[in-house]
Amino acid sequence: AVFSGDSWLVLPEAGDYEEITFGCWIYLPAVPESMFPPSSESMKTIAATKPSGCDSKNVGWALFVHEWSTTNRQLRLSWTDSVSGCHEIFSETTVVPYDKWVMVGFSLSKAQNRASIVLDRSLIVDSSLGLGKYVRQGVKLDVTAAPVRNRLVNDKAMLQIGAHAKNEKLDYVQSHIFIGFVGDMRLLSFTIDTMKLVTLLDSNVEDLMMGKAEAPASAVRTVIQFREKEMPVNVPSGVRLNTEHTSFAQGNTAVQIVPMSDSLSHPLLTSAVEVAPASVEPKPTLDPAALRATWPQEWLQRFSENELLTSQVEADRWADEVRGAMVHTWNGYRARAWGRDDIQTVRGAGKDWCKMAVTMLDALSTLWVMDLRDEFNAAADWLEQNPQPSPGPHGKHSLFEINIRAFGGLLSAYSLSGKSVFLETAKRLGEKLLMAFKTPHGIPLSTIDVGTGDAGKHSWMPNIVLAEATTLQVEFRYISHITGDDRWANAADKAMNAVLKAVGSRGLVPIYFSVQSGSPAFVGSKMSLGAMGDSYYEYLLKQWIQNGKKDDHLKEVWKRAMSEMMDKMVIKTASGLQFLAELESNRPRHRMDHLACFVAGMLMLGSRTLPKEEVDHRWEPFAAELTRTCYEMYVRTPTGLSPEYMVFNVQATNGDDMKIPQDAPHNLLRPEAAEAVWYMWYYTGDPKYRKWGQQMWSPFMKYCKAKWGFSAVSDVRKKPPPMRDSQESFWLAETLKYFYLIFSPRNTINLEEFVLNTEAQPLRMWDR
């Protein structure tokens, strides 16, 4: 039987007894971790009757390969008692080999208070003999103390082959489905002296069924012999096995039966072929006269026409490469995850969270900007045929993320194209989003079900995240402007005004606040322009710009914040790098998120849109220095990809002033550094920013391109970095768009006509 991490077998008969002996043959292929689906990220379950997890309610047993969160090939047996669902025995020294058939098995005896494991016809663990290791919920204890006699038996639990018992609430994330091959299997409600265990497991089926194999025939509960093109059955009872599969399984979801062979090639490996380059015609370039018309006077004062023309000629081929990457990304999504929220780009499997085709909606404006009209129109057709959001429950998910990605994507697509399907879809979605604002203080609840409108709070956070409550206004104001329906603008403005009342005369504020007193009150002391604080400051400025620069109170709050930021957060290392620190109890922490790179672009936008007399002379020089630091976050790593954040040594004088922390070596395909480079190039015209952009772009092509799109990577220090098989929709909405804009003529998006939401979705401005 072939298991690929998305399907498994269930025998609808009891699989748990007071005394158990179990055995089967397995073949574990050396499949790279990057190909593991979310239902099989580490542990590989051979058979089980219990759900995964350490709760004592998860009654039963499980036999699996790999310790949790590793791929160490340990063969582990787990069981449950009234204290824990994670009693585990294993061997640290004898592990499952790759690419070889081996017999595995175990016995659990309550009567003897004994647990044993067999691997490759050898006894490798026995609690009575003191052989092997024992842990309870990760705590190492003496193996002879393993409390098998206290084991809870679930006589109603069905035997799962290739997975832990299903946990519906987790959508198979903790099923730990096997990846590999499983051969003939047996299970007995009987245990034997450990010295005879290998003989019992290795006996032939005929002897076993006739009671001639060291065990009575009445104890033989399960015998499964896999035969090609036949659905397996339990030989003693004649009951057929059923196939179960995950929500992201593709195509034929039945577990396949193939001929046994000493050398097997797993389907995940045979399908991992190189992807042919996406076929895309180069976008026509502007002739020199048309190109000159896009250059502002400031550019011509700093650079010669020849320098600017040469820069564009060089950048044209980079723009085509980014456009080709967008087509490759889109084609993979359309082929393997069309209509789904996300895609695993290595495996080619769709995933959902709010079940609203989020990747499609988030990508729309980028398709338009890149003049990919066929792809854009295909999405419009899909929305015509599949009205969103679909009826029924979708689950409660982040209002913030749905707003900037799905709602913002739809509104931007309408703003750019004028197609009514995008506005009509946005209005239906917007009606659901409004239901999160039904609170006495006007601050919206943090999560929303786009199908039912049910709203709630984050399960992981008792307080409200500053950026989440204040990154709705640009989108909500825009839909009110184009529809004439003020409900959205009024709701968003009420929330913003409630927060601003708590802000008072301050500039920088903590990233969390509470509404327990009936109105917002800030809690904690952490202040950041990275995660959870960033877009609050961004939307203060962009709301003022969006509607004709009339709401001066927003501009004033933004200016105060930027002044405090320059005074308290900007730090320069001895080697000359400038970065934005975080503040905790008004003391700086010398670390900076990749997310904070957006500040450079925000400062340039503010500097070029505020009245000259109100511009702080520090803004533009710091924007340039911060952009350089963000560029260095890329080029200083072994792969040329930035980590999630950097820590800084301000005393370093030898250029060794930034380090990759142990907890953040990953790259999630984030856009903020490219965003900074684009704003710097857009306003200054300096060709060096395009060269920086190309140096930052090239590693994405080298290390992140996967069969069905592009993948985040888990460690930028390793060459090549392991792929995480994930692609956030912001890769299409932001990262690809910003790189394309860096290399395209300046008029590709006009910042005097459009304001970009925090997801890089262009929305037309207006002057009311």
JOKA-V225101 format. One record per helix or strand of 3 or more residues. SS is the DSSP state (alpha for helix, beta for strand). FROM is the first residue (numbers start at 0). LEN is the number of residues. If there is no record, write none. Layout:
SS,FROM,LEN / SS,FROM,LEN
//
This chain:
beta,1,3 / beta,6,8 / beta,18,10 / alpha,32,3 / alpha,37,3 / beta,43,5 / beta,60,5 / beta,74,5 / beta,86,4 / beta,100,9 / beta,113,6 / beta,121,5 / beta,132,4 / beta,138,3 / alpha,142,3 / alpha,147,3 / beta,157,4 / alpha,167,3 / beta,178,10 / alpha,193,9 / alpha,204,5 / alpha,216,3 / beta,219,5 / beta,239,6 / alpha,266,4 / alpha,287,5 / alpha,296,6 / alpha,304,32 / beta,341,3 / beta,348,3 / alpha,357,12 / alpha,372,13 / alpha,398,19 / alpha,419,18 / alpha,465,4 / alpha,472,11 / alpha,486,17 / beta,511,3 / beta,520,3 / alpha,533,13 / alpha,551,17 / beta,569,3 / beta,577,3 / beta,581,3 / beta,586,3 / beta,590,3 / alpha,593,16 / alpha,611,3 / alpha,617,18 / beta,644,4 / beta,657,3 / alpha,671,13 / alpha,686,18 / alpha,729,14 / alpha,745,3 / beta,753,3 / beta,761,3
//
